[in-house]
Amino acid sequence: MTDSRRQFVLALAGLAGSALAGPRLLRAQNPGLDPKDQEAEPPAISPRDAAKAALKEEQKEIKKKVNRLYELAAELKAEVEKTDSTAVLSLKLLKKTEEIEKLARQIRNRAKG
């Protein structure tokens, strides 16, 4: 019984060792097939460059939202000028103001960081 267990463990260790050493042996036999040469890794990005890229992306996002806010405000202004000031504001106007407020809060939170 112990011999069969010992043989099983030895066989398992041999398989694991050959699985780990297999790629190394293939590279040693065929030096032209180095996986490092085949897979070109992108250059490492420094944390400072990554932070700059993130800030630029954040700035683009803020500009896009500010432009959207400007468009909504212009639409709201045009609709308010069309309606009679003595009449009750329409539900469409109220929803647009809520959307403007929400967008303004998002911009403020993004700008704060």
N, C-alpha and C positions, 0 to 999 in steps of 0.2 A: 504494500500500500504506500509506504513512504517512498519507495523507488519510483512509483508511477507519478506521485506528486512532484518529486524532485525532477523527473524528466519533463513533466508539464511546465514547471517553473523555468527550467533551463531553456526549453523550446520557446516559451513566451519571451524570455529575456533575449534570446537570439533573434527572434522576429522583431522585437522593439529596437534592438541595436542596429539591425540591418535596415530598418525603416528610417532610422535617424541618420545612418551613415550613407545610405543610398545616394542621395543627391550630391553629397560631397565627393563620393567616389566617381560619379558620372562627370562632375566638373573636372576632377583630376585627370580623368581619361581624355576628356574633350575640353581643353582649355578655351577654345573659341566659343563655346556655348555658355558663357558666364551669364547668369540671369541678370546681374547688375548691368551688363552692357545692353541687354535686350529691353529692360524696363528703365526708361529714363525718369528718374524722380524729379519732381519740380524742386527748384532751389528752396532752401529753408527761408521762411519769412521771419524776420526779426519781430519781436513783440512791439517795437516802436512802429514799424511799418504796418503791422496788423492794426494797431490802434489808429493810425492815420487813415487807413482804408475804412475802418469802421466809422470814424468821424465823418469822412467824406460821404459815405453811404447814408449816414444819419442826416447830414445836411441836405442831400438830394431829397430824402423823404420829407423833411420839413418844408423844403421849397415847394414840393408837389402839393403838400397839404395846404400851404399858405395860398397857392394859386387856386386850389379848389375852394378855399374859404372866401377868397376874393370873388370868384364866380358866383357862389351862393349869395353873398352879400349884394352883389349887383342885381341878381335875379329878384331878391327880396325887395330891394329898393324899387325896381321897376314895377313889381306887383303892388307895392304899397301906394305908389303914385297913381296906379290905375284905379284903385279902390277909393270909395268915398270915405272920408275920415270920420263921418258921423255914423257910418255903418259898423257893424261888428266885424272884427277880423275873421277871415275865413280859416277853416281848419288847415287848409294847405299852407297858409302863411305861418300858422303856429308851428306846424311840423317843420317848416323850413327854418324857423328860428331855433327850434330845438336841435336840428341837425347842425346849424352854425355853432351853437353853444358847445355841442359835443366835440365838434372838430376843433374849436378853439381850445378846449380843455386838453385834447390830445396833443396839439401843438405845444401848449404850455408845458405839459408833462415831459414831452420829448426834449424840449429846450432845456429844461431843468436837469435832465440826465437821468 
